[in-house]
Amino acid sequence: MLLPVSSLCSDVLVDLVRFDSSLLRGCVAWVFNTSSVPVLCGPPPAVENASLIGARKAKYNVHATVRYQCNEGFAQHHVATIRCRSNGKWDRPQIVCTKRK
């Protein structure tokens, strides 16, 4: 079963018998899923001295993003957002929260 995960290529038809990757060049828009179970990410990883902004959920859809915020008294360094990937795993958080002086 093919699942569109982006509207960028929703009009592209993929023939799995004679798959032509040139049809999808520059477009990461399809996930091949052999089951009818959608790919989901669990809760995002904890980050030291930071909290998630917004409502927390048990499961997140592919391409969902979450944002971290450093706790009071800590300064943010690096990108504060991560994304749920098509393999059901989160990006590794880049944010680092250091104690303000």
C-alpha positions in Angstrom: 0.0 0.0 0.0 1.3 3.4 -0.9 0.7 6.2 1.5 1.0 9.9 0.4 2.9 11.8 3.1 3.2 15.0 1.3 0.9 16.8 -1.2 3.9 17.7 -3.3 3.7 14.4 -5.3 0.1 13.2 -4.7 -0.5 13.2 -8.4 2.5 10.9 -9.1 1.4 7.3 -9.9 4.0 4.7 -9.0 4.0 1.3 -10.8 5.6 -1.0 -8.4 6.3 -3.6 -11.0 8.3 -1.2 -13.2 9.3 1.4 -10.6 10.9 4.4 -12.2 12.7 6.4 -9.5 12.9 9.4 -11.9 9.2 10.0 -11.3 10.0 10.9 -7.7 13.3 12.7 -8.2 13.6 15.5 -5.6 10.3 14.4 -4.0 10.2 12.4 -0.9 6.5 11.9 -0.9 5.7 8.2 -0.7 6.2 5.6 2.0 5.8 2.0 1.0 4.0 0.2 3.8 3.3 -3.5 3.5 0.6 -3.4 6.2 -2.5 -1.4 6.8 -1.1 -0.1 10.1 0.0 3.6 9.8 3.6 4.5 10.8 3.6 6.5 14.0 6.2 7.9 16.4 5.9 7.4 20.2 6.5 10.3 22.6 9.5 12.5 21.7 12.7 12.0 23.6 13.4 13.9 26.7 15.9 16.8 26.6 17.9 17.8 29.7 16.8 21.1 31.1 14.0 21.5 28.5 10.3 20.9 28.1 8.0 20.3 25.2 5.8 23.1 24.1 2.1 22.3 23.6 0.0 19.2 24.3 1.8 15.9 24.7 0.4 12.9 22.8 1.1 9.1 23.1 1.5 8.8 19.3 2.4 11.3 16.5 1.9 11.1 12.8 4.8 10.9 10.3 6.1 14.5 9.6 4.7 15.8 12.9 7.0 18.3 14.6 7.4 19.2 18.2 9.3 22.2 19.8 11.3 22.2 23.0 11.8 25.2 25.2 14.6 25.5 27.7 13.6 25.7 31.4 13.8 29.0 33.2 17.4 30.0 33.9 18.7 28.1 30.9 19.7 29.5 27.5 18.8 27.7 24.2 21.5 26.7 21.7 20.7 25.1 18.4 17.4 24.1 16.7 14.5 23.6 19.0 12.3 21.4 16.8 12.4 17.7 15.8 10.3 15.7 13.3 8.7 12.3 13.3 10.3 10.4 10.4 8.7 7.8 8.1 10.5 5.0 10.0 8.6 5.8 13.2 11.6 7.4 14.9 12.2 11.0 15.9 15.1 13.1 14.7 17.8 13.4 17.3 17.2 16.6 19.3 19.9 19.3 18.6 18.7 21.7 21.2 21.1 22.2 24.2 20.0 24.2 27.3 22.9 25.6 29.3 22.7 27.3 32.7 22.7 31.1 32.4 25.4 32.9 34.3 
